[in-house]
Amino acid sequence: MFNKDWCCELCITVESRHPNYANARASELEAVKAGVKNYDGIGLPEDYGQWAKEQRLHLATTDERFLLLMDGLTNEE
């Protein structure tokens, strides 16, 4: 993860597809192994906001699991 922000499952799904996500997870694992219990993360990439918006639109039209998650989290019933 890039930072300590709380995220819903939709946002985590999007975040995990970012090209730098594996680096963020590896950095977090190294910190935990070094005894850091409150790791802040590497920070969001500069382009993350626009990238995430494009990914959400793409996933909403191509990924049935994502669409079901989105429906479940946004359905007001």
C-alpha positions as CSV (number, residue, x, y, z in Angstrom):
1,M,0.0,0.0,0.0
2,F,1.1,3.5,-0.7
3,N,0.1,5.2,2.6
4,K,-2.1,4.7,5.7
5,D,-5.3,6.0,4.1
6,W,-8.4,3.8,4.8
7,C,-9.7,2.4,1.6
8,C,-12.8,0.4,0.6
9,E,-12.4,-2.8,-1.4
10,L,-13.0,-0.9,-4.6
11,C,-10.1,1.4,-4.0
12,I,-7.9,-1.4,-2.9
13,T,-8.7,-3.3,-6.1
14,V,-7.7,-0.2,-8.1
15,E,-4.6,0.5,-6.0
16,S,-3.3,-3.1,-6.4
17,R,-3.2,-2.7,-10.1
18,H,-0.9,0.3,-10.1
19,P,2.6,-0.4,-11.6
20,N,4.3,0.8,-8.4
21,Y,2.1,-1.3,-6.0
22,A,4.6,-4.2,-5.8
23,N,7.4,-1.8,-4.8
24,A,5.1,-0.2,-2.2
25,R,4.3,-3.7,-0.7
26,A,8.0,-4.7,-0.8
27,S,9.0,-1.5,1.0
28,E,6.3,-2.1,3.6
29,L,7.4,-5.7,4.2
30,E,11.0,-4.6,4.7
31,A,9.9,-2.0,7.2
32,V,7.9,-4.6,9.1
33,K,10.8,-7.0,9.1
34,A,13.0,-4.2,10.5
35,G,10.5,-3.8,13.4
36,V,8.7,-0.7,12.2
37,K,5.1,-1.1,13.5
38,N,3.6,2.1,12.2
39,Y,5.0,2.3,8.6
40,D,3.7,5.4,6.7
41,G,4.2,3.9,3.2
42,I,6.1,5.3,0.2
43,G,3.3,7.8,-0.6
44,L,0.9,8.0,-3.5
45,P,2.5,8.4,-6.9
46,E,2.2,11.9,-8.4
47,D,-0.2,10.8,-11.1
48,Y,-2.3,8.5,-8.9
49,G,-5.5,10.5,-8.8
50,Q,-5.9,10.6,-12.6
51,W,-4.6,7.1,-13.1
52,A,-7.1,5.7,-10.5
53,K,-10.0,7.5,-12.1
54,E,-9.1,6.0,-15.5
55,Q,-8.7,2.6,-13.9
56,R,-12.1,2.7,-12.1
57,L,-13.8,3.6,-15.5
58,H,-11.9,0.8,-17.2
59,L,-12.7,-1.8,-14.5
60,A,-16.3,-0.8,-14.4
61,T,-16.7,-1.8,-18.0
62,T,-14.4,-4.8,-18.2
63,D,-14.3,-6.6,-14.8
64,E,-17.5,-8.2,-13.5
65,R,-16.1,-8.7,-10.0
66,F,-15.4,-5.0,-9.8
67,L,-18.8,-4.1,-11.1
68,L,-20.4,-6.3,-8.5
69,L,-18.3,-4.7,-5.8
70,M,-19.2,-1.2,-7.0
71,D,-22.9,-2.1,-7.0
72,G,-22.7,-3.6,-3.6
73,L,-21.0,-0.6,-2.1
74,T,-23.1,2.0,-3.8
75,N,-26.6,0.4,-3.8
76,E,-28.8,2.4,-1.4
77,E,-31.2,-0.4,-0.8
